[in-house]
Amino acid sequence: MTKISPDMTIREITLLPEFSGFGEHIMLCRQETWARIQKTKVSAMIEKSGSQYQLGRFIRGFQNIVDLADAGHRIAFDFWDEPSCIMDPSRRQTKLFFFPGKPGAPFALVLSGGGYQSVCNNLEGFPVAPELTDAGLNVFVLSYRVRRKRLMPCPLDDVVQALSYISCHRKAFDVGSEYLVMGFSAGAHLAAEWGTENKGYAHYGLPKPSALILCYAPIDLTTFMDAEDHRFLDSVCLEEGHGDIDDWCINEHVWKGYPPTYLWKCSDDPIVSDANYAAMDTALARQKVQHQVTYYSDGGHALLAPHSEEADHWLDAALQFVDEHIACSETQPAGK
């Protein structure tokens, strides 16, 4: 049986038979970025933070895929059918990964980040999946479309299609109908959009999620207008006919139907300011939406900078909040 080690490179992992057909979704990104990432060792993923806890999470995320594949479980699914992909070939960029938890239990749809230029499942989606299944939840990690101008609403369409696919195959997956959405960075912006009145679940006529977990989420996009790199804003705001940045500022579109929301970030995050969360806190409170905001003092963006042990265990606090809003009686703190 294959064992993932810290000294393995990303390329060595993608060449494993268990990753056949979807190795590039370890980190969906530009070709030049992928060429560089493939040479990286797993241990280098914690180079700046030095967190051995995080290293263990990354290794477990990869090992989980190996173990499930070796046990005969199908992990990767194409949720857009072939006629849909012929109509829009960009849909071939997507993939849905399934990690089974408690049979019949609610599920989490997980959206990794990457500034709408990449989908960093290696850092976010894959490591959190086994922790959520430990908690009794079934888990789907979504690789959505990225990396082009006039991108939106393609990622939202991918969320819709993925949820519809899960619903149509719910008996085969053996998952409940209740669900939560968890997002990281740009994926958290996408998850936050899913709760809004103008772009979210109600707009698409789909069921309301029981909760949202937003990890270092861009909220007020006006705070990004002075950034040197405008690719994030270009991807979000410039699709034809929808150029108003306010359309995509989450705090401007919180409504009475917004799901209960847990938000966390590090105060030294150089990308997502505390002002983003202050704006969201105010908007949620105004609509009397149940929510909790947690700040950790250190950790930068995505906990890639040195940080406290408390920040490493952010998921425990998030799951305590989720317990109050989702019917999963066996939900336990992560890793228990």
N, C-alpha and C positions, 0 to 999 in steps of 0.2 A: 504493500500500500504506500502511495506517495505521501511524503511528509514535507510540508512547506517549511523552509528554514529561512532565517534572516539573511543568509548569504545568497539566496536565489535572486536572480534578476527578474524583472517583469517579463522579459522575453522568454526566459526559461519557464515561467509559469504559463504564458500563453501557448507554449508548445506542448504542454501536457495534454494528453488525450481527453482529460475531463473538461478542458476549456475549448475543445474543438468546435469551431463554428461561431464562437462569440468572444474570442480572446481580446479583440480590439475594444470590447466594451468594458474591460478593466479600467480604461480611461479613454473615453471617446473624445478625440481631439484632432488637431491639425496634423498632417503627415509629418511635418518637420518636428513638431512637439512629440509625436509618438515615437519617432526615431530616437529621440533623446531619452524619453521616459523608459523605453525598453531596456536601455543599458543600466538603469537604476536598480540597485539592490533593495530588497524589502527593508532592510535596516536603515537605509538612507532616507526613508520616508519620515523618520523622526529626527533627522539630523539636527534641526534647529531647536526642537523642543526637548530632546533627550528623554522623553517619557517612555519608560519601558512598559508601562501600562498600555500606552497607545500602540507600541510595537506588537504587544500580545494581541490586541484587538485586530490589527491589520493581518497578522498571520492567521488568526482564527477565521477571519472573513474568507480568506482564500482556502483554508483547510476545509471549511464548511462546504464549499462548492465541490471540492475533491471527494469528500466523504459521501455527500449526497449522490453525486454522479456514480461513484463506485458501488453504492447501494442500489442503483438502478432507477433513481428518481430523475425525471426530466426536469431540468432547471430553466432553460431558455425557451421563450415562445415568441413567435411573430404574431402580433395582435392586429396588424393591418393585413388584409387579404391581398392576393395577387392583383385582382382588378383595381383595387385602391392604389396599389403601388405603381401600376402602369399609368394611372391617371396623374400621380404625383410621385416620381421616383425618390424624392427626399424621404418618403416614409420608410424606405428600406434602411435608413439610418437607425431605426428604432429597434428596441428589444425589451421584452418583459421577463424578469427573473422571478421564479417562485421558490420560496423557502417555507416548507410546511411547519406549522406549530401544532396547537391543539386542534384536533378535528372538529369542524363545525363552529370554531370560535371566530370572532371578528378578525378583520385583517387590517394591516397597515400598508398604505401605498407610500413608498419612500422615493424621494426625488433628490438625488445628489446635486452638488453645486458645480460651478465652473464658469461663472460669468456669462452664461449663454454662449460661451465659446467652446466649452468642454463639458463632459459629464464625468465627474471624478468618483466613480464607484469604488475605486481602490481605497480612497480616503474616508468615504462616508457610507454609501449604500451597502456595500458588502460587509464592512465591519459591524454595522449596527444590526444587520439581519439576524445573526444567531442570538444576539442579546434580546431582540424582540421575540424571537421564538421561545427563548428561555422563559419569557414572561407569559407565554401561552397564546400569543398572537400569531396568526399566519402573516407572512410578509411577501410583498411584491416590490421589487426594485425596478424602477422604470428608467430606461435609457430613452430620452426624448430628443427631439430635433434641436440642433444648435448650429452656431457658426455661419451665420449669414445675415445680411441686412434684410429688412422687411421679414423678419423671422416670425414675429407674432401675427396671428394667434396659433401658429403651428404647435408649440409646446402644449398649449391648452387643449388643442384638438387631440394631441396624443394622450393627454390625461383622460379626456372623454372616451376615446376609443379603448384605452386600456381598461377603464372601469366598466365599460360596456362588455368587453371581452371577458373580464372576470365574472360579471353577472351572468353572461350566457353560459359560462362553464363552471358555475359555482358548485354544482354537484360533483363534477370531476375533480375540482380542486379541494372539495370538502371544506369550504369556508362559509362563514355566516354572511349575512347581508350588511351588518353594521361595520363601519370602517372609520379609520382615522387617516390623515395625511400628514406625513413628516417631510420637511424639506430642509436643505442646508444651503446657505448663501443664495445664489441665483435660484436653486431649487426651492429654497424657502420663500423667495419672492413668488415663484410659481404656485407653491402651496398656499401662500397668503392670498393670491389672486383667486384661488378656488373658493374662498369664502366670501368674496365681494359680491355686491349687488349687480354691478355692471358687467363683470367678466366671469363670474363664478358658476357654481353648481346650479343655481336657480336659472341663470341665463341659458344654460344648456339643458334644463329640464331633468336634472339627475338628482338622486337623493343627497340630502345634507350629510356631510361627515359629522361624526359624533364629537370629534376634536381635531385641532391642528397643533402640531409641534413645529415651531419655527426656530431654527438654529442659525444665529447670526444673519438674520434676514434683512436685505435691503427693503425699506418700507417707503420712505419719502424720497422719490427719485430726483427731486429738485436738488438734493444735497450732493448729487453726483455730477451736476452740470459743469463744475469747474475742474473735473478730473482730467488728467492729461490724456488718458486712454478712453475714448468715447465709444468703444465697441459695445459695452454693456448697454448704454442708452440707445445706441443705434439699433441694436437687436430688439430692444423692448418697444421703442416708441415710433419707429419710422415705417411701419407697414402702411400700405396705401390706404388713405382714408381715415387713418387713426394716428395722426401725428402729434396729438396733444399729450404732453407728458403727464398732465393731471389724470388722464384716463388710466394710467398705470401706477399712480401713487396710491398705495393700499389704504393709507389713512384717510384719503378723500372718499372712499367708497365702502367703509364699514357701515353696516346697517343692522337692524334688529334681528335679522336672520343669520348673522355671522356666527360661526361655530365657536364653542369654548376653545380658548387658545392659550397655549403655553409658549413663552418666548424666552430665549436665553442668548447671551452674548458676553464677550469679554470687553471690559471698559477700555482696554488699550488696543482694540481692533482698529487698524489703520484704514480699513475699507468701509465698514459699517459703523457710523458714529452712534453714540448714545442718544443723540437727538432723534434718530430714526425711531428708536424704541419709545422715547418720550412722546412722540407724535402718535404712535400706535396705542400706547397706554391711554392717552387722552381720548382718542377716537373710540376705543373699546369701552372705556368707562362712560362716555357720553351715551352710548347705545345700551348700556347696562349688560354688556356681554361678559360672561364669566371668563376671567383670564388671570394669568400670573406672569410676572416679568422677573427674571433672575439675571443679575449681573455678576460675573466673576472678574476679579481685579486684573488678572494677567492671563495671557494665552494668545493674544493677537487674533488673527482671523483663522478659523478652523482649528484652533488649538495647536498651531504649528510653531508657536513661540513658547518659551519656558512658562510653566503655569503650575498652580497648586494641585495637590492630589484631589481636592474638592472638585475642581473643574473637570478632572478626568471622569468623575462619576456623575456628570450632568444628567445622564439618562435616568438614574434613580429618581431624581426630583421630577423629571418630566412624566415618568410612569405613575408616580403618586398622584399627580394632577389628572392624568388620563383615567385612573381608577374611578374617579368620581363621575366620569361621563361616558364610559363605555362598558358594556355588559360582558366583562371577561373576569369571572370570579376568581380564576387562578392566576391572574396577573401578579407577578412578583417583581421586586427590584431587579434591575439588570444583573445578570451573572449569578443570581441566587439559585 
